[in-house]
Amino acid sequence: MASFDGKPIAITGAASGIGLAVAKLLASRRAQLSLADMNKAGLEAALKSLPGDGHIITQVDVRDSQEVNSWIEKTVAVFGKLNGAVNMAGVFTHGTCLRDETDDKWDFIMGSGGSIVSAASVDGQAGFANASVYCASKHAVIGMPRSAAKENENIRINCVAPGSVRTPMMEGEGMAEAVEAEVALQVQKRPAEPHEIANVIAFLLSEEASFVTGAVYSAEG
């Protein structure tokens, strides 16, 4: 089991679902966490549920690049360089290519050996009826780490592609039929629990995956 003792890791979408499960798992392995989400009350509850001290929370709308930049600057000011980042928020800001960023900027944020994991979806690997816009967005999320990983040899960049996961979002109104249809296509006829996806993300962040970059890990049962 990989240890994250003292390693600073930033997580978006950390107030619930997979993001919260990742936060709990990494905190149990002694990581130092900077948690971001739009849901301030959810963040406060998440912070109270985590083992360890020194974690920080910030209310952030990831669609606002200024808010994201301010959060990252705050995180680096508190912890120094990041060791890893987990992008679990449902939407992502438009950014530049990694190679367009200066080496100094990347060195300031994340030192050599850092790791980034983004959340995609099985829907980003196959099309589904009545979900063309969502599927297109997840195809983009998959394309980003595959491309970005080729632009920076010192930072590993991967993504995880879950199927249905038992989260508040998936259990929301009007989702039951879609979840049932997706589960029917799986070998294991059930949604994943958030901690099952968190285990995959922790592996990709860890040194145990030191030779893994530009990969899409399916976790669809």
N, C-alpha and C positions, 0 to 999 in steps of 0.2 A: 504494500500500500504506500503510495507516494506521499511524502510529507511536503507541506508548504510552509514550514516553520518560518515565520517572520517575513514571508514574501508578500509584498503589496499587490493586490489584484482589484481591478475595477470591474463592476458588474452593472449593466443596465437591465431594466425590467426586473429589479430585485425584490419588489414588494410582494410578489405572489408567484405561483406556478413554478416553472422550471428555474427561473432566476432565483427565487427564494430557496429552492432545494439546493442549487449550486452554492449559494451563500452559506447555508447550514453545513454542507459537506466540507467546503473549504475552511470554514471557521473551525470545524471539528479537527481539522488537520493543521491548525495554528496559523493560517494565513491572516494577513491584515487586510481588511476589506474596505473599499469605498463603494457604497451602494447608491444607485441612482434610479429614480422612478418618478412618474408624474403623481403617483398616489402618496402624498405626504404621510397620511395616517397609516397606510400600509407599511411605509418605510420605518416609521417609528415602532410599529409592532414587530417588524422583522428584526430591527436592531435589538430589541429586548429579548428576542428568542435565540440570539446567537451566543454560543460560548466564546469566552475570551474577551479581552478589553481592547480599546483603541480603535475600533471600527468607526467609520464616519458615514453619514447619510446626507444626500443632497437631492432636493426636488428638482428634476430636470425633465424638460420636454425635448426628446432627442431630435425633433423636427426643427428645433431652433439651434443653429450652429453656435451662436454666442453663448447659450446656456451650456452646451456641451463643452465648449472651450473653457468656460469659467470653471466648470466642474473638474475637468482634467487638470487645470492649473492649480486648483485647490488641493486636489489629490496629490499632485507632485510636491506641493509646498508642505503637506503634512508628512508624507511618507518618503519623499525622494523619488527616484526612478521607479516606474512600475515594472513588475515582473510579468504581469499578465493582464489580459482584458477579456471579458465575456460579454458579447453583445446579444442580449436576450430580448430587447425591446421589439415590439411588433412592427415598428417602422424605423427607417434609417435615414439620416441626412445624406444629401449628395455631397460627396467629397472629391478631392483630387486623387490622382494616382499616388501611390506611396513613393514612387521614384521622383515625383514632382516636389516632395517635401525635402527640405534640406537635411543633410546628415546631422547637423547640429541639433535640429529640432527633434529628430528621432532619438538621438543620444540623450537629450534632455528628458524626454518622456519615458522612453523604454530602452534600457541598455541591451547590449548584445546578449542573445539567449532568451529574449522575451517571447511570449506566446499569446496569440489572439485566437479566440474561438467565437464564431458567429452562429446564430440559430437560423437554419434554413427550414426545410420541410420536405417530406417525401413528395409533396406536391410540386416541388422545384425540380424533380427528376422525372415526373410523368404528368401528363395533362389530365384534368378532371372536368367533366361537364359542369357548366354554370359557375365556373371559378376561374375564368381566363385571366382576369386582372390579378387575382391573388397568386395564381400559378406563375404568371409572368414576373411578379415581384420576387418570388422565391427562386426562380431561375436566376435572377440578377444577383441575389444573395450568394448563390452557389458560384456564379461566375467571378464575383469579386475576390474571394480568397484564392481561387485558382490562378487568377491573374496577378494579384498583389504578391502572392508567395514567390513569384518569379522575379519580382522587382526588388526584393530585400532579402539577402541571404542570411542576415543576422537575426531575423525575427520570423518565427514559425507562424503561419496563418492557415487555419483550417476552419471547417464548419461541420456541424452535426445536423442531420436531416431526420427528425423524428416523424413517426406517423402520428396517430391520435394519442394524446396525452391527457390524463385526467387533471385538468387545470380549471380554474374559474372561467377562463375564456371559452374553453371547449364545452363547459357545462352550462353556458349561457343560453338564454332564450333563443329558440329557433335553430339550435345546433344539433339537436338529437339525431335528426334524420341523416345529416352529413356525417356525423361520427359513426353511426351505425353502418353506413355504406362503406366508409373507409376501413372500419374494423373487419368487415366481411371479406376484404381483400387480403388480410393479413394471415400469416400462418398461425400465430397465437391470437385467438379471437377475443382480444380484449385491448383496451387502451393501456398505454404505459403509465406507470406511476412517475411523478416528477423526479424522484430520486434515482430511478433507473436511467434517465437521460443525464442527470447530473453526474453519474458515475462515468459516463462516456466523456463528458466535457472535462472532468477532472483528469482523466487519462491524457487527453489531448493537450491540456495545459502543462502536464508534468514532464519531467525529464525522461520518464519512461517512453515518451513519444518523441524523443530527441531527433529522430530521423524521419518524422512525419510532418510534411508541410504541403500545402496546396491540396489537401485531401478533403473528401466529403464522406463522413461516416454516417451510413444509414443506421437508424435505430427504429425500425418500423414493425418489429415483432414478426 
